[in-house]
Amino acid sequence: MAGRGFLIRENHRVLLTIHALVMIFGLLACAVLNRRFSPDRFWVQWVALAWGAAFLAHLWVFSRGTLATMGRAGRARDSRNPEDG
């Protein structure tokens, strides 16, 4: 059975991948709508900028959560530490 840390990291990876795919297809849909209904005004870059910022925030939160699960797991790992003597 997988450990708790692995399951958390896997959940973060899956959610981040879903967010990236939704972002790509959402921006594609916005670009099509922009060209179709208002070709004289280019507004899709603002959607891309906001969604990119949200994606980076999502990436930062999940990377912090992932790194938090990679800490020491007890005395077994401490035995490899030469500072213990």
C-alpha contacts under 8 A as a table, 3 or more apart, distances in Angstrom:
res1	aa1	res2	aa2	distance
2	A	6	F	6.35
2	A	7	L	6.69
3	G	6	F	5.32
3	G	7	L	6.36
4	R	7	L	5.17
4	R	8	I	6.27
5	G	8	I	5.14
5	G	9	R	6.22
5	G	66	T	7.89
5	G	69	T	4.97
5	G	70	M	7.05
6	F	9	R	5.13
6	F	10	E	6.01
6	F	69	T	7.85
7	L	10	E	5.04
7	L	11	N	6.05
8	I	11	N	5.11
8	I	12	H	6.23
8	I	66	T	7.12
8	I	69	T	7.57
9	R	12	H	5.07
9	R	13	R	6.16
9	R	65	G	7.85
9	R	66	T	5.36
9	R	69	T	7.59
10	E	13	R	5.04
10	E	14	V	6.18
11	N	14	V	5.20
11	N	15	L	6.15
12	H	15	L	5.22
12	H	16	L	6.01
12	H	62	F	5.94
12	H	66	T	7.38
13	R	16	L	5.19
13	R	17	T	6.10
14	V	17	T	5.14
14	V	18	I	6.21
15	L	18	I	5.06
15	L	19	H	6.11
16	L	19	H	4.99
16	L	20	A	6.16
16	L	58	H	7.39
16	L	59	L	7.00
16	L	62	F	7.92
17	T	20	A	5.07
17	T	21	L	6.24
18	I	21	L	5.15
18	I	22	V	6.09
19	H	22	V	5.13
19	H	23	M	6.00
19	H	55	F	7.32
20	A	23	M	5.01
20	A	24	I	6.20
20	A	55	F	7.37
21	L	24	I	5.12
21	L	25	F	6.21
22	V	25	F	5.31
22	V	26	G	5.72
23	M	26	G	5.04
23	M	27	L	5.96
23	M	51	W	6.86
24	I	27	L	5.28
24	I	28	L	6.18
25	F	28	L	4.95
25	F	29	A	6.15
26	G	29	A	5.08
26	G	30	C	6.17
27	L	30	C	4.92
27	L	31	A	6.04
27	L	44	V	7.50
27	L	47	V	7.36
27	L	48	A	6.48
28	L	31	A	5.09
28	L	32	V	6.28
29	A	32	V	5.14
29	A	33	L	6.17
30	C	33	L	5.00
30	C	34	N	5.95
30	C	44	V	6.17
30	C	47	V	7.86
31	A	34	N	4.98
31	A	35	R	6.22
31	A	44	V	5.81
32	V	35	R	5.23
32	V	36	R	6.05
33	L	36	R	5.05
33	L	37	F	5.87
33	L	38	S	7.68
34	N	37	F	5.65
34	N	38	S	5.32
34	N	39	P	6.03
34	N	41	R	7.71
34	N	42	F	6.79
34	N	43	W	6.93
34	N	44	V	6.50
35	R	38	S	5.88
35	R	39	P	4.52
36	R	39	P	6.31
38	S	41	R	5.60
38	S	42	F	7.51
39	P	42	F	6.69
42	F	45	Q	7.21
43	W	46	W	5.77
43	W	47	V	7.21
44	V	47	V	5.14
44	V	48	A	6.25
45	Q	48	A	4.87
45	Q	49	L	6.01
46	W	49	L	4.98
46	W	50	A	6.18
47	V	50	A	5.23
47	V	51	W	6.00
48	A	51	W	5.12
48	A	52	G	5.80
49	L	52	G	5.09
49	L	53	A	6.19
50	A	53	A	5.13
50	A	54	A	6.26
51	W	54	A	4.98
51	W	55	F	6.06
52	G	55	F	4.96
52	G	56	L	6.15
53	A	56	L	5.11
53	A	57	A	6.19
54	A	57	A	5.07
54	A	58	H	6.08
55	F	58	H	4.93
55	F	59	L	6.03
56	L	59	L	4.89
56	L	60	W	6.07
57	A	60	W	5.05
57	A	61	V	6.21
58	H	61	V	5.25
58	H	62	F	6.13
59	L	62	F	5.22
59	L	63	S	5.89
60	W	63	S	5.11
60	W	64	R	6.17
61	V	64	R	5.26
61	V	65	G	6.28
62	F	65	G	4.92
62	F	66	T	5.96
63	S	66	T	4.97
63	S	67	L	6.04
64	R	67	L	5.19
64	R	68	A	6.13
65	G	68	A	5.07
65	G	69	T	6.66
66	T	69	T	5.36
66	T	70	M	6.87
67	L	70	M	5.22
67	L	71	G	7.37
68	A	71	G	6.19
72	R	77	R	6.71
72	R	78	D	7.98
73	A	76	A	7.36
73	A	77	R	6.82
74	G	77	R	6.35
74	G	78	D	7.04
75	R	78	D	4.90
75	R	79	S	6.57
76	A	79	S	5.71
76	A	80	R	7.87
77	R	80	R	5.80
77	R	81	N	7.37
78	D	81	N	5.22
78	D	84	D	7.61
79	S	82	P	7.77
79	S	84	D	7.48
81	N	84	D	5.98
82	P	85	G	6.00
